[in-house]
Amino acid sequence: MRAVDIIMKKRMGEELNKEEIHFLISGYVDGSIPEYQISAWLMAVFFKGMTFTETGYLTREMINSGEVLDLEGIPGPLVDKHSTGGVGDKVSIILAPLAAACGLRVPMMSGRALGHTGGTLDKLDTIPGFTTEIDIEQFRNNLMGSGLAMTGQSKDVVPADKKMYALRDVTATVESVPLITASILSKKFAEGAESLVFDVKCGSGAFMKNMEEAERLANSLVETGKSLGRKVVAVITRMDEPLGHMVGNFLEIEESIDCLKGKGPKDLMDVTYRLTGWMLVAGGICSDIDSALALCREKIENGEAYDRFIQNVREQGGDPEALLKGYGTFRSKYSVELKAAKDGIVQEINAFETGMTGVLIGVGRNKTTDDVLPYVGIELKKKCGDSVQTGETLCVIYTEDVSKNDIALAKMKDAYKIGSDLFSVKDMIRKEIKAI
């Protein structure tokens, strides 16, 4: 078998078999196939695509390229959730303890902020004492204790994905749907998840800007997961304005606490309940989505979800007392308010522009080596559909560098659109695709 023949076969749009994909991926990992040939194959995949069966073979090879977390002996159901990334998206921080309170075990490996989107690990790092760097023993202990474990990807898990993603980044093949699918699924299944629910964001603040793109990825995730014998649900959700009222690292921890105490904003809770509900159905805890949603609301109302969150904070070295003491007070030293220039109704808060404002002030990062700041951020006082009067505060921007206040203010001024038209708040859930 030769790599050049496999490259040529894919270039012609033909379907690769299991053995050919194994030959390529194993050869890439062990160094016997050079990067220039893998680069050529990636470009062929970018233009010709892959069938769901091929993508399943690729996903399995990537999983087998490294360690798979040993969760043997931990009673399930083991179910996780993954988001394709958005602005103000703190759903995982609320969802994981909620799902655990409902009876699931949630082995969650999350990422850092990159580009205009935030990162769950950066948010968790702002909790005093909390560490996301836990070993497999602690990971298992957490799952047996609070029912959830929050960590980053181990260097030994899915090494093929690490190598291939770096190569995709410099060969203009990042946007390939089958390659995205294999990258996501390989990491999630290697962490021990038996079933998965995906939050596929769609809109100005998402990587998938329109429904056609979002549906293509959602279908790929579901059908590829199905080919691997897994239960998978993809929920396409709106990301045209930031999710919730807070955009920032500690600010989003605060809003997550509000949600777990039953005081969360409707858009954020609608998405959280729906995703958690499908996790319960996929895991067999509930037979249908309506009973699952009812159970989720019950666990928020009776405080069990919040208790699981606090238990997990303690398990991962955090200090709940210091966290709650800092609630409402951990803020950067400078702030500036955007005021409404006229009466009207908020028609738009561009999520991408809001996210890029966050990057400017230190919420996120342009490249992986950038530092993020814990207490900077944007507090949205007015959301789409809200009435405003001249001089009312639309948002508050918290910064560590006063020289950035004016430019951040100007960017948020551009993000907000106020008009006289009546605004109908749209449903956060756009479409659901299931294989359960």
C-alpha positions as CSV (number, residue, x, y, z in Angstrom):
1,M,0.0,0.0,0.0
2,R,1.3,3.5,-0.9
3,A,0.2,6.9,0.4
4,V,0.4,8.4,-3.1
5,D,-2.2,5.9,-4.3
6,I,-4.6,6.7,-1.5
7,I,-4.1,10.4,-2.1
8,M,-4.9,9.9,-5.8
9,K,-8.0,7.8,-5.0
10,K,-9.4,10.6,-2.7
11,R,-8.5,13.2,-5.3
12,M,-10.7,11.4,-7.7
13,G,-13.6,11.5,-5.2
14,E,-13.6,7.8,-4.4
15,E,-14.4,6.3,-1.0
16,L,-11.4,5.1,1.1
17,N,-11.7,1.9,3.0
18,K,-10.8,1.1,6.6
19,E,-7.4,-0.3,5.8
20,E,-6.4,2.7,3.7
21,I,-7.3,5.2,6.4
22,H,-5.5,3.1,9.0
23,F,-2.4,3.1,6.8
24,L,-2.5,6.9,6.5
25,I,-3.2,7.9,10.1
26,S,-0.9,5.3,11.7
27,G,1.9,6.2,9.3
28,Y,1.4,9.9,10.0
29,V,1.6,9.3,13.8
30,D,4.7,7.1,13.6
31,G,6.5,9.3,11.1
32,S,6.6,6.9,8.2
33,I,4.4,9.1,6.1
34,P,5.7,12.6,5.6
35,E,3.7,15.8,6.3
36,Y,3.7,16.8,2.6
37,Q,1.7,13.7,1.7
38,I,-0.8,14.1,4.5
39,S,-1.1,17.8,3.4
40,A,-2.0,16.6,-0.1
41,W,-4.5,14.1,1.3
42,L,-6.1,16.8,3.6
43,M,-6.6,19.1,0.6
44,A,-8.1,16.2,-1.4
45,V,-10.6,15.7,1.5
46,F,-11.3,19.4,1.7
47,F,-12.4,19.4,-1.9
48,K,-13.9,15.9,-2.3
49,G,-15.3,15.3,1.2
50,M,-15.8,12.0,2.9
51,T,-18.7,9.7,3.4
52,F,-20.1,9.2,7.0
53,T,-18.6,5.7,6.9
54,E,-15.1,7.1,5.9
55,T,-15.4,9.8,8.6
56,G,-16.2,7.1,11.1
57,Y,-13.1,5.1,10.1
58,L,-11.0,8.3,10.5
59,T,-12.5,9.1,13.9
60,R,-11.8,5.6,15.1
61,E,-8.2,5.7,13.9
62,M,-7.7,9.1,15.7
63,I,-9.1,7.7,18.9
64,N,-6.8,4.7,18.7
65,S,-3.7,6.9,18.1
66,G,-3.3,7.5,21.8
67,E,-4.7,6.9,25.2
68,V,-8.4,6.3,25.9
69,L,-9.4,7.3,29.4
70,D,-10.1,4.2,31.5
71,L,-13.5,4.7,33.1
72,E,-14.0,1.0,33.7
73,G,-16.1,0.4,36.8
74,I,-17.7,3.8,36.9
75,P,-21.5,3.3,36.6
76,G,-23.0,5.3,33.8
77,P,-24.6,6.7,31.9
78,L,-21.5,8.6,30.8
79,V,-22.8,11.5,28.6
80,D,-21.1,14.7,27.5
81,K,-21.9,17.8,25.6
82,H,-19.9,19.8,23.1
83,S,-20.4,23.3,21.8
84,T,-19.0,24.6,18.5
85,G,-18.2,27.9,20.2
86,G,-20.0,31.2,20.8
87,V,-20.0,34.5,22.7
88,G,-21.2,34.4,26.3
89,D,-21.5,30.6,26.1
90,K,-21.1,29.4,29.6
91,V,-23.6,26.5,29.2
92,S,-21.1,23.8,30.1
93,I,-20.6,25.3,33.6
94,I,-24.3,25.1,34.3
95,L,-25.1,22.0,32.3
96,A,-22.5,19.6,33.8
97,P,-23.7,19.9,37.5
98,L,-27.3,19.9,36.3
99,A,-26.9,16.7,34.3
100,A,-25.0,15.1,37.2
101,A,-27.9,16.1,39.6
102,C,-30.3,14.3,37.2
103,G,-28.3,11.0,37.4
104,L,-25.7,11.3,34.6
105,R,-21.9,11.1,34.9
106,V,-20.4,13.9,32.9
107,P,-16.7,13.4,31.8
108,M,-16.0,16.8,30.3
109,M,-12.9,17.9,28.5
110,S,-13.1,21.5,27.5
111,G,-10.9,24.1,25.7
112,R,-9.4,27.5,25.9
113,A,-10.6,30.7,24.3
114,L,-9.4,31.3,20.7
115,G,-10.6,34.0,18.3
116,H,-13.8,35.7,19.3
117,T,-15.1,32.8,21.3
118,G,-14.5,32.1,25.0
119,G,-13.1,29.1,26.7
120,T,-14.6,27.0,29.5
121,L,-11.2,26.3,31.1
122,D,-10.4,30.1,31.2
123,K,-13.6,30.7,33.0
124,L,-13.2,27.9,35.5
125,D,-9.6,29.1,36.2
126,T,-11.1,32.3,37.8
127,I,-12.6,30.4,40.6
128,P,-10.2,30.8,43.6
129,G,-8.1,27.6,43.9
130,F,-9.9,25.7,41.2
131,T,-7.6,23.6,38.9
132,T,-8.6,22.1,35.6
133,E,-5.3,20.1,35.5
134,I,-6.4,16.8,37.1
135,D,-5.0,13.3,36.6
136,I,-7.1,10.2,35.7
137,E,-7.4,9.2,39.3
138,Q,-8.9,12.5,40.3
139,F,-11.1,12.5,37.1
140,R,-12.5,9.1,38.2
141,N,-13.0,10.3,41.8
142,N,-14.9,13.3,40.6
143,L,-17.2,11.2,38.5
144,M,-17.9,9.0,41.5
145,G,-18.4,12.0,43.7
146,S,-20.1,15.0,42.3
147,G,-20.8,13.2,39.0
148,L,-18.8,15.6,36.8
149,A,-15.1,16.2,36.0
150,M,-13.9,19.3,34.2
151,T,-10.5,19.2,32.6
152,G,-8.5,20.0,29.5
153,Q,-7.3,17.5,26.9
154,S,-4.4,15.3,27.9
155,K,-1.3,15.4,25.7
156,D,-1.5,11.7,25.3
157,V,-5.2,11.6,24.2
158,V,-5.8,11.7,20.4
159,P,-2.2,12.7,19.4
160,A,-3.2,12.3,15.7
161,D,-5.7,15.1,16.1
162,K,-3.1,17.4,17.6
163,K,-0.7,16.8,14.7
164,M,-3.4,17.0,12.1
165,Y,-5.0,20.1,13.4
166,A,-1.7,22.0,13.4
167,L,-1.2,20.9,9.8
168,R,-4.8,21.8,8.8
169,D,-4.2,25.3,10.3
170,V,-1.3,25.9,7.9
171,T,-2.7,24.2,4.8
172,A,-6.1,26.1,4.7
173,T,-8.1,22.9,5.4
174,V,-9.6,23.8,8.8
175,E,-13.1,24.3,7.5
176,S,-13.6,20.8,6.2
177,V,-16.7,19.3,7.8
178,P,-15.5,15.7,7.9
179,L,-12.2,16.7,9.4
180,I,-14.0,18.9,12.0
181,T,-16.3,16.0,12.7
182,A,-13.5,13.5,13.3
183,S,-11.5,16.0,15.4
184,I,-14.5,16.6,17.7
185,L,-15.8,13.1,18.0
186,S,-12.3,11.5,18.5
187,K,-11.6,13.7,21.5
188,K,-15.1,13.2,23.1
189,F,-15.1,9.5,22.7
190,A,-11.5,9.2,23.9
191,E,-12.5,10.9,27.2
192,G,-15.0,8.1,27.9
193,A,-18.3,9.5,26.8
194,E,-20.8,6.9,25.7
195,S,-23.3,9.3,24.2
196,L,-23.0,12.9,23.1
197,V,-25.1,16.0,22.6
198,F,-23.8,18.8,20.4
199,D,-24.7,22.5,20.6
200,V,-24.1,23.6,17.0
201,K,-24.1,27.4,17.1
202,C,-25.4,29.3,14.1
203,G,-25.3,33.1,13.5
204,S,-23.0,36.1,13.6
205,G,-21.1,34.9,16.7
206,A,-20.7,31.3,15.5
207,F,-18.2,29.6,13.2
208,M,-21.2,28.4,11.2
209,K,-22.8,31.6,10.0
210,N,-25.9,30.2,8.3
211,M,-28.3,27.3,8.6
212,E,-26.9,25.5,5.6
213,E,-23.4,25.3,7.2
214,A,-24.8,24.4,10.6
215,E,-27.0,21.6,9.3
216,R,-24.1,20.2,7.3
217,L,-22.0,19.9,10.4
218,A,-24.8,18.7,12.6
219,N,-25.7,15.9,10.2
220,S,-22.1,14.9,9.9
221,L,-21.7,14.7,13.7
222,V,-24.9,12.7,14.1
223,E,-24.4,10.3,11.2
224,T,-20.7,9.7,11.9
225,G,-21.5,9.0,15.6
226,K,-24.2,6.6,14.5
227,S,-21.7,4.8,12.2
228,L,-19.6,4.3,15.4
229,G,-22.6,2.8,17.2
230,R,-23.1,5.8,19.5
231,K,-26.1,7.8,20.5
232,V,-25.7,11.4,19.3
233,V,-28.0,14.5,19.2
234,A,-27.2,17.8,17.6
235,V,-29.1,20.9,18.5
236,I,-28.7,23.9,16.3
237,T,-29.0,27.1,18.4
238,R,-29.0,30.8,17.7
239,M,-25.8,32.8,18.2
240,D,-26.8,36.2,16.6
241,E,-26.4,38.0,20.0
242,P,-24.3,37.0,23.0
243,L,-25.8,34.3,25.2
244,G,-27.0,35.7,28.5
245,H,-25.9,39.0,29.9
246,M,-22.3,38.4,30.8
247,V,-19.3,38.1,28.4
248,G,-16.0,37.6,30.3
249,N,-14.3,34.9,32.4
250,F,-15.3,35.5,36.1
251,L,-18.4,37.4,34.9
252,E,-19.6,34.2,33.2
253,I,-18.9,32.2,36.4
254,E,-21.2,34.6,38.2
255,E,-23.9,34.2,35.7
256,S,-23.6,30.5,35.9
257,I,-24.2,30.7,39.6
258,D,-27.3,32.8,39.0
259,C,-28.6,30.1,36.6
260,L,-27.9,27.3,39.0
261,K,-29.8,29.2,41.6
262,G,-32.8,29.6,39.3
263,K,-32.2,33.2,38.4
264,G,-30.7,32.8,34.9
265,P,-31.8,34.7,31.8
266,K,-34.3,33.0,29.6
267,D,-32.1,32.6,26.4
268,L,-29.3,31.0,28.4
269,M,-31.6,28.7,30.4
270,D,-33.6,27.7,27.3
271,V,-30.4,26.4,25.6
272,T,-29.1,24.8,28.8
273,Y,-32.4,23.0,29.6
274,R,-32.7,21.7,26.0
275,L,-29.2,20.4,25.8
276,T,-29.3,18.8,29.2
277,G,-32.7,17.3,28.4
278,W,-31.3,15.5,25.4
279,M,-28.4,14.3,27.4
280,L,-30.9,12.6,29.8
281,V,-32.7,11.0,26.9
282,A,-29.5,9.8,25.2
283,G,-28.3,8.4,28.5
284,G,-31.6,6.6,29.2
285,I,-32.5,8.5,32.3
286,C,-35.7,9.9,30.7
287,S,-37.8,8.4,27.9
288,D,-38.7,11.7,26.2
289,I,-37.6,15.3,26.1
290,D,-40.6,16.6,28.0
291,S,-40.0,14.5,31.1
292,A,-36.3,15.3,30.8
293,L,-37.0,19.1,30.8
294,A,-39.3,18.7,33.8
295,L,-36.5,16.8,35.7
296,C,-34.0,19.5,34.8
297,R,-36.2,22.3,36.1
298,E,-36.9,20.3,39.3
299,K,-33.1,19.9,40.0
300,I,-32.6,23.7,39.6
301,E,-35.6,24.6,41.7
302,N,-34.7,22.3,44.6
303,G,-31.0,23.4,44.6
304,E,-29.5,20.0,43.8
305,A,-27.7,21.3,40.6
306,Y,-26.2,24.1,42.6
307,D,-25.0,21.7,45.3
308,R,-23.3,19.6,42.7
309,F,-21.5,22.6,41.3
310,I,-20.2,23.6,44.8
311,Q,-19.2,19.9,45.4
312,N,-17.2,19.9,42.2
313,V,-15.5,23.2,43.0
314,R,-14.2,21.6,46.3
315,E,-13.2,18.4,44.5
316,Q,-11.0,20.4,42.1
317,G,-9.3,22.4,44.8
318,G,-11.6,25.5,44.7
319,D,-12.7,27.6,47.6
320,P,-16.5,28.1,47.4
321,E,-16.4,30.6,50.3
322,A,-13.9,32.8,48.4
323,L,-15.9,32.4,45.2
324,L,-19.1,33.6,46.7
325,K,-17.3,36.4,48.6
326,G,-16.0,37.6,45.2
327,Y,-19.4,37.4,43.6
328,G,-20.3,40.9,42.4
329,T,-17.0,42.4,43.5
330,F,-14.3,40.7,41.4
331,R,-14.1,43.4,38.7
332,S,-11.3,45.1,36.7
333,K,-10.4,48.5,38.1
334,Y,-11.7,50.5,35.1
335,S,-15.2,50.6,33.6
336,V,-17.0,52.6,31.0
337,E,-20.7,52.6,30.1
338,L,-22.3,52.7,26.7
339,K,-25.4,54.9,26.8
340,A,-28.3,54.9,24.4
341,A,-28.2,57.8,21.9
342,K,-32.0,57.6,21.2
343,D,-35.2,56.1,22.3
344,G,-36.2,52.8,20.8
345,I,-36.0,49.0,20.9
346,V,-32.7,47.0,20.7
347,Q,-32.8,45.3,17.3
348,E,-29.3,43.7,17.3
349,I,-26.3,43.1,19.5
350,N,-23.8,41.7,17.0
351,A,-22.2,38.7,18.7
352,F,-19.1,38.6,16.6
353,E,-18.3,42.3,17.3
354,T,-19.0,41.8,21.0
355,G,-16.7,38.8,21.1
356,M,-13.9,40.8,19.3
357,T,-14.4,43.6,21.9
358,G,-13.8,41.0,24.5
359,V,-10.6,39.9,22.8
360,L,-9.5,43.5,22.7
361,I,-9.8,44.0,26.4
362,G,-8.4,40.5,27.4
363,V,-11.4,38.2,27.7
364,G,-10.1,36.0,24.9
365,R,-7.0,35.4,22.8
366,N,-5.9,35.8,19.2
367,K,-3.4,33.0,19.5
368,T,-2.9,30.2,22.0
369,T,0.1,31.9,23.7
370,D,-1.9,35.0,24.6
371,D,-2.8,35.6,28.2
372,V,-6.4,36.1,29.2
373,L,-7.5,38.5,32.1
374,P,-9.9,37.1,34.7
375,Y,-12.0,40.1,35.6
376,V,-12.4,42.1,32.4
377,G,-15.6,41.7,30.4
378,I,-18.9,43.1,29.2
379,E,-22.1,43.2,31.1
380,L,-25.1,43.6,28.8
381,K,-27.7,45.7,30.5
382,K,-30.1,45.6,27.5
383,K,-30.7,42.7,25.2
384,C,-32.5,42.4,21.9
385,G,-36.2,43.3,22.3
386,D,-35.7,45.5,25.3
387,S,-37.0,49.1,25.2
388,V,-34.5,51.9,25.9
389,Q,-34.6,55.6,26.5
390,T,-32.0,58.1,25.6
391,G,-29.2,58.1,28.1
392,E,-30.0,54.6,29.5
393,T,-27.0,52.2,29.9
394,L,-26.8,49.6,27.2
395,C,-23.7,47.8,28.6
396,V,-20.8,48.2,31.0
397,I,-17.3,47.4,29.8
398,Y,-14.7,46.4,32.5
399,T,-11.0,46.8,31.5
400,E,-7.5,46.7,33.0
401,D,-6.1,49.2,30.6
402,V,-7.9,52.6,30.5
403,S,-6.4,53.4,27.2
404,K,-8.6,50.7,25.7
405,N,-11.9,52.1,27.0
406,D,-12.6,54.4,24.1
407,I,-12.0,51.9,21.3
408,A,-14.0,49.2,23.3
409,L,-16.8,51.7,23.7
410,A,-16.8,52.4,19.9
411,K,-16.8,48.8,19.0
412,M,-19.8,48.1,21.3
413,K,-21.6,51.1,19.9
414,D,-21.3,49.5,16.5
415,A,-22.5,46.2,17.9
416,Y,-25.7,47.7,19.2
417,K,-28.5,48.6,16.8
418,I,-31.6,50.5,18.1
419,G,-34.7,51.1,16.0
420,S,-38.4,51.8,16.3
421,D,-39.6,48.5,14.9
422,L,-41.2,46.0,17.2
423,F,-38.8,43.1,17.9
424,S,-40.0,39.5,18.3
425,V,-37.5,37.5,20.3
426,K,-36.8,34.3,18.3
427,D,-36.7,30.8,19.7
428,M,-33.1,29.8,20.6
429,I,-33.6,26.3,19.3
430,R,-33.5,26.2,15.5
431,K,-33.4,22.5,14.7
432,E,-32.6,19.1,16.3
433,I,-31.1,16.1,14.5
434,K,-31.0,12.8,16.4
435,A,-29.6,9.3,16.3
436,I,-30.8,7.8,19.6
